[in-house]
Amino acid sequence: MAQQNLINGETFLSHRNKINANFTELYNCSEGVYNRANMYLSASATLTFTASDTYYKLSSSSFSGTTVSGFDIASTGTVTYTADSTATFIFAGISDYQVDQACTVTYALFKNGILVPGAETPHVFTNQNQITNISIVAMIPNVNENDYFDIYMKCNNAGASMTANTLSILFS
């Protein structure tokens, strides 16, 4: 691996990952190339669960983000890995959302349309219109060129409606 220069307090987490001094950006280091993507929701998005315990893609035209290299971010919320080398990434996602009834909602990351093992977090809402913050952190091995990622959600109550007020995800 090429020598990596640390800038203003950056710290290496391993031989391939480092984090900046403010702990706000993670970098995947491979021969001096940082493959990183940060996607966020720029306006709230609403999802209605028409069937219980069925995953639905959180889709909106209000997604945007930044990449250093190796990723493409679609305004519909899909993140695609575009580098031509296989890599392992740390995924971190955080969201504030609310539902219109008491239920259990699960927030999850899908890769190529399939749930990433260990990348789902359920939350129990005890009251309607309760707002909560939920997060996911997962290691994603063997990411290949053109692999794509989406945020999905499911609810145990058909007919429930969920609003994501904020959403930010980071691949590093």
C-alpha positions as a Markdown table, in Angstrom:
| # | Residue | x | y | z |
|---|---|---|---|---|
| 1 | Met | 0.0 | 0.0 | 0.0 |
| 2 | Ala | 1.2 | 3.5 | -0.8 |
| 3 | Gln | 2.1 | 5.7 | 2.1 |
| 4 | Gln | -0.9 | 7.7 | 3.3 |
| 5 | Asn | -0.5 | 11.2 | 4.6 |
| 6 | Leu | -2.7 | 12.1 | 7.6 |
| 7 | Ile | -4.2 | 15.6 | 7.6 |
| 8 | Asn | -5.0 | 17.5 | 10.7 |
| 9 | Gly | -5.7 | 14.7 | 13.1 |
| 10 | Glu | -7.0 | 12.0 | 10.8 |
| 11 | Thr | -6.7 | 8.5 | 12.2 |
| 12 | Phe | -6.3 | 5.1 | 10.5 |
| 13 | Leu | -8.9 | 2.6 | 11.7 |
| 14 | Ser | -7.1 | -0.2 | 9.8 |
| 15 | His | -4.8 | -0.6 | 6.9 |
| 16 | Arg | -7.6 | 0.3 | 4.5 |
| 17 | Asn | -9.8 | 2.8 | 6.5 |
| 18 | Lys | -9.2 | 6.2 | 8.1 |
| 19 | Ile | -11.5 | 8.8 | 9.7 |
| 20 | Asn | -11.1 | 12.5 | 9.8 |
| 21 | Ala | -10.4 | 14.5 | 12.9 |
| 22 | Asn | -14.1 | 15.5 | 13.4 |
| 23 | Phe | -15.3 | 11.8 | 13.0 |
| 24 | Thr | -17.6 | 12.9 | 10.3 |
| 25 | Glu | -16.0 | 11.3 | 7.2 |
| 26 | Leu | -14.6 | 7.8 | 6.8 |
| 27 | Tyr | -12.3 | 6.9 | 3.9 |
| 28 | Asn | -11.5 | 3.6 | 2.2 |
| 29 | Cys | -7.8 | 3.7 | 1.3 |
| 30 | Ser | -6.6 | 1.6 | -1.6 |
| 31 | Glu | -3.3 | 2.6 | -3.1 |
| 32 | Gly | -4.0 | 6.2 | -2.3 |
| 33 | Val | -7.6 | 6.2 | -3.7 |
| 34 | Tyr | -10.4 | 7.0 | -1.4 |
| 35 | Asn | -13.7 | 5.4 | -2.4 |
| 36 | Arg | -16.4 | 7.1 | -0.4 |
| 37 | Ala | -20.0 | 8.1 | -0.7 |
| 38 | Asn | -22.3 | 10.2 | 1.5 |
| 39 | Met | -25.9 | 10.3 | 0.5 |
| 40 | Tyr | -28.6 | 12.3 | 2.3 |
| 41 | Leu | -32.3 | 13.1 | 2.0 |
| 42 | Ser | -32.8 | 16.8 | 1.2 |
| 43 | Ala | -36.6 | 16.7 | 1.9 |
| 44 | Ser | -38.8 | 14.4 | 3.9 |
| 45 | Ala | -40.1 | 11.2 | 2.2 |
| 46 | Thr | -43.2 | 9.2 | 3.1 |
| 47 | Leu | -43.8 | 5.5 | 2.7 |
| 48 | Thr | -47.1 | 3.6 | 3.2 |
| 49 | Phe | -46.8 | -0.1 | 4.1 |
| 50 | Thr | -49.5 | -1.8 | 2.1 |
| 51 | Ala | -48.6 | -5.2 | 3.5 |
| 52 | Ser | -47.2 | -6.2 | 6.9 |
| 53 | Asp | -43.7 | -7.5 | 7.3 |
| 54 | Thr | -42.8 | -6.7 | 3.6 |
| 55 | Tyr | -39.8 | -4.6 | 2.8 |
| 56 | Tyr | -40.4 | -1.5 | 0.7 |
| 57 | Lys | -37.7 | 0.7 | -0.9 |
| 58 | Leu | -37.5 | 4.2 | 0.6 |
| 59 | Ser | -37.8 | 6.1 | -2.7 |
| 60 | Ser | -37.9 | 9.8 | -3.3 |
| 61 | Ser | -36.6 | 12.3 | -5.8 |
| 62 | Ser | -35.0 | 14.2 | -3.0 |
| 63 | Phe | -31.8 | 12.3 | -2.5 |
| 64 | Ser | -28.4 | 13.9 | -3.1 |
| 65 | Gly | -24.9 | 13.4 | -1.9 |
| 66 | Thr | -21.2 | 13.6 | -2.5 |
| 67 | Thr | -18.6 | 11.1 | -3.6 |
| 68 | Val | -14.8 | 11.1 | -3.8 |
| 69 | Ser | -14.5 | 8.4 | -6.3 |
| 70 | Gly | -15.9 | 4.9 | -6.9 |
| 71 | Phe | -19.6 | 5.6 | -6.4 |
| 72 | Asp | -22.6 | 7.1 | -8.1 |
| 73 | Ile | -25.6 | 8.5 | -6.3 |
| 74 | Ala | -29.0 | 8.6 | -8.0 |
| 75 | Ser | -31.6 | 11.2 | -6.9 |
| 76 | Thr | -33.9 | 8.2 | -6.3 |
| 77 | Gly | -31.7 | 6.9 | -3.4 |
| 78 | Thr | -29.7 | 4.2 | -5.1 |
| 79 | Val | -25.9 | 4.2 | -4.5 |
| 80 | Thr | -23.9 | 2.3 | -7.1 |
| 81 | Tyr | -20.2 | 1.2 | -6.7 |
| 82 | Thr | -18.4 | 2.1 | -9.9 |
| 83 | Ala | -14.8 | 1.3 | -9.2 |
| 84 | Asp | -13.3 | -1.7 | -11.0 |
| 85 | Ser | -11.8 | -3.3 | -7.9 |
| 86 | Thr | -13.5 | -5.5 | -5.2 |
| 87 | Ala | -13.6 | -3.8 | -1.8 |
| 88 | Thr | -14.9 | -4.0 | 1.7 |
| 89 | Phe | -16.8 | -1.0 | 3.1 |
| 90 | Ile | -18.1 | 0.2 | 6.4 |
| 91 | Phe | -21.7 | 1.4 | 6.1 |
| 92 | Ala | -23.2 | 3.8 | 8.5 |
| 93 | Gly | -26.8 | 5.1 | 8.2 |
| 94 | Ile | -28.9 | 7.3 | 10.4 |
| 95 | Ser | -32.4 | 8.6 | 10.1 |
| 96 | Asp | -35.1 | 10.5 | 12.0 |
| 97 | Tyr | -38.6 | 9.2 | 11.2 |
| 98 | Gln | -42.1 | 8.8 | 12.5 |
| 99 | Val | -45.1 | 6.6 | 11.9 |
| 100 | Asp | -48.8 | 7.3 | 12.2 |
| 101 | Gln | -49.6 | 4.4 | 14.5 |
| 102 | Ala | -48.0 | 2.2 | 17.2 |
| 103 | Cys | -46.0 | -0.5 | 15.4 |
| 104 | Thr | -42.6 | -2.0 | 14.8 |
| 105 | Val | -40.6 | -0.6 | 11.8 |
| 106 | Thr | -37.3 | -2.1 | 10.6 |
| 107 | Tyr | -34.7 | 0.0 | 8.7 |
| 108 | Ala | -32.4 | -2.0 | 6.4 |
| 109 | Leu | -29.7 | -1.8 | 3.8 |
| 110 | Phe | -30.1 | -3.9 | 0.6 |
| 111 | Lys | -27.3 | -4.8 | -1.8 |
| 112 | Asn | -28.4 | -5.7 | -5.4 |
| 113 | Gly | -32.0 | -6.2 | -4.1 |
| 114 | Ile | -31.0 | -8.5 | -1.2 |
| 115 | Leu | -30.9 | -7.7 | 2.5 |
| 116 | Val | -27.3 | -7.2 | 3.7 |
| 117 | Pro | -26.8 | -9.7 | 6.7 |
| 118 | Gly | -26.6 | -7.7 | 9.9 |
| 119 | Ala | -27.7 | -4.4 | 8.3 |
| 120 | Glu | -31.2 | -4.0 | 9.7 |
| 121 | Thr | -32.4 | -2.3 | 12.9 |
| 122 | Pro | -36.0 | -2.7 | 14.2 |
| 123 | His | -37.6 | 0.0 | 16.3 |
| 124 | Val | -40.8 | -0.3 | 18.3 |
| 125 | Phe | -43.1 | 2.8 | 18.2 |
| 126 | Thr | -45.4 | 2.7 | 21.3 |
| 127 | Asn | -47.4 | 5.8 | 20.2 |
| 128 | Gln | -48.6 | 7.3 | 16.9 |
| 129 | Asn | -46.6 | 10.2 | 15.5 |
| 130 | Gln | -43.7 | 9.3 | 17.8 |
| 131 | Ile | -40.4 | 10.6 | 16.3 |
| 132 | Thr | -37.2 | 8.6 | 16.8 |
| 133 | Asn | -33.7 | 8.4 | 15.5 |
| 134 | Ile | -32.4 | 5.0 | 14.3 |
| 135 | Ser | -29.1 | 3.9 | 12.9 |
| 136 | Ile | -27.3 | 1.0 | 11.2 |
| 137 | Val | -23.6 | 0.3 | 11.1 |
| 138 | Ala | -22.4 | -2.7 | 9.1 |
| 139 | Met | -19.3 | -4.1 | 7.4 |
| 140 | Ile | -20.0 | -4.9 | 3.7 |
| 141 | Pro | -17.4 | -7.3 | 2.2 |
| 142 | Asn | -16.9 | -8.2 | -1.4 |
| 143 | Val | -18.4 | -5.1 | -3.0 |
| 144 | Asn | -17.9 | -5.3 | -6.8 |
| 145 | Glu | -18.3 | -3.0 | -9.7 |
| 146 | Asn | -22.0 | -2.1 | -10.4 |
| 147 | Asp | -23.2 | -3.4 | -7.0 |
| 148 | Tyr | -26.0 | -1.1 | -5.9 |
| 149 | Phe | -27.4 | -0.3 | -2.5 |
| 150 | Asp | -30.8 | 0.9 | -1.4 |
| 151 | Ile | -32.6 | 1.7 | 2.0 |
| 152 | Tyr | -35.6 | -0.4 | 2.6 |
| 153 | Met | -38.1 | -0.4 | 5.5 |
| 154 | Lys | -40.8 | -2.8 | 6.7 |
| 155 | Cys | -43.6 | -2.5 | 9.3 |
| 156 | Asn | -45.6 | -5.1 | 11.2 |
| 157 | Asn | -48.9 | -3.2 | 10.5 |
| 158 | Ala | -50.3 | -3.0 | 7.0 |
| 159 | Gly | -51.6 | 0.5 | 6.3 |
| 160 | Ala | -49.1 | 2.3 | 8.5 |
| 161 | Ser | -47.5 | 5.4 | 7.0 |
| 162 | Met | -43.9 | 6.4 | 7.8 |
| 163 | Thr | -42.2 | 9.7 | 7.2 |
| 164 | Ala | -38.4 | 9.9 | 7.0 |
| 165 | Asn | -37.6 | 13.5 | 8.1 |
| 166 | Thr | -33.8 | 13.0 | 7.7 |
| 167 | Leu | -31.6 | 10.3 | 6.3 |
| 168 | Ser | -27.8 | 10.2 | 5.9 |
| 169 | Ile | -25.8 | 7.2 | 4.8 |
| 170 | Leu | -22.0 | 6.9 | 4.4 |
| 171 | Phe | -19.9 | 4.2 | 2.7 |
| 172 | Ser | -16.2 | 4.3 | 3.5 |
